[in-house]
Amino acid sequence: MTKGRVVAAAGGFAAAALLIWIAIFVYGAGGTAVSTRTHSTADHQSRHPPELAAASGSGVDNAQAPSGSPNVQADLANLTATLYPRSEGGDGNASQQIASAYQECWLYAMNPIGFTEDMRNRGKLRPDLATKIAQASEITSDRCDGFAGKKIGPSAINAMLERAARQGNMAARTELFVQNAILKGATSEQIKSAAVDVLASGDPEAFAAIAPLMGSPSAGELQALQPIPAGSPVSEAAWNIAACRLGRQCGPDSRAVLQMCLGGGINCELRDIQSFYEQVVLPPADIPKLRQLVGLLTQGAKQ
């Protein structure tokens, strides 16, 4: 893939991400969501969705859940079961993490067998990347298997994001704003206000959430958005890499990278986020500017 095509793909990553919210991803007519793994009865009961887990109580303390994406090694169904009581109790960070887990797993949950077959077919189309695609698929299957057959699709995701936003979580507020801005439009004042809020928060997930809007979609607002980095693939990359510097998981097996491949069809080499932008998306001449912007964003987030 040439860099020009990759820039188009990366610049359109916002659109690819939004398609996850509105597309009906069918792996087979009338396919039943059946897990590709087997569990004991006790194991199955421990993997109920958080709605059921909350009803039975969990004994989790009231400490704030860390904001961000779930841990790479996590069993996400069990993790959300422990987070759900906190979410019910008003913890916006817990609600945001549940939404993040749903985002990662809903396509798998809808039809695990179909998901695995679709990934296998993608590998056949790209034999040079077949091993990496299989690796990404296996990690996602392992993390999401407890959700098999559960309804955690776009409506559940948006409901949890809206809850998190009401509870004050900056990443959820930003993600909902960006969805609306890309689909319906937003004024330069609204975009700048959102970016300033994200910068002041220092929330790495909020940085990543606003990044798609700070790329090509804001190209016509450069003057109004100054001095906020915006309007180009370099700006979008800077916000994403700054999110990594501030603590977002951005390694080869992170949710961010896996979803770029499995959800957006890009970066199936499973490069970490910074390497993807520096080695694949941007020309060498843009790298000094990129690193300057990343430094400015991370410095601003710490003030």
Number of C-alpha atoms within 10 A of each C-alpha: 6 8 13 13 11 18 18 13 18 26 23 18 20 22 16 17 17 16 14 18 15 11 9 11 15 14 20 12 6 7 13 14 19 17 20 13 12 10 11 8 8 8 11 11 13 14 22 19 22 20 13 13 21 19 10 10 12 14 8 12 10 11 8 14 18 12 21 20 20 22 15 15 11 14 19 28 26 19 18 29 23 22 26 26 25 23 25 14 13 18 22 29 25 28 32 33 29 30 27 21 26 27 21 26 26 24 25 27 26 25 24 27 21 22 22 19 14 17 19 17 14 17 18 13 11 13 12 12 17 19 15 18 26 18 17 24 23 14 16 23 24 14 22 25 22 25 27 27 17 18 16 23 21 19 12 16 22 19 13 24 26 21 22 26 21 14 20 15 22 26 28 29 22 24 24 16 20 24 20 12 16 16 11 8 14 14 12 16 12 14 23 19 13 19 23 14 15 23 22 13 17 22 22 28 26 28 31 25 26 25 28 31 27 31 25 20 20 23 15 12 18 16 12 14 21 10 9 19 22 28 21 19 25 28 24 28 29 31 30 27 29 27 27 22 17 18 14 23 23 20 18 18 19 22 23 18 25 30 23 19 18 22 16 22 15 19 26 25 18 23 18 20 22 18 14 19 25 17 13 19 24 20 14 11 8 13 15 10 14 22 17 11 21 24 16 15 23 22 14 14 20 11 9
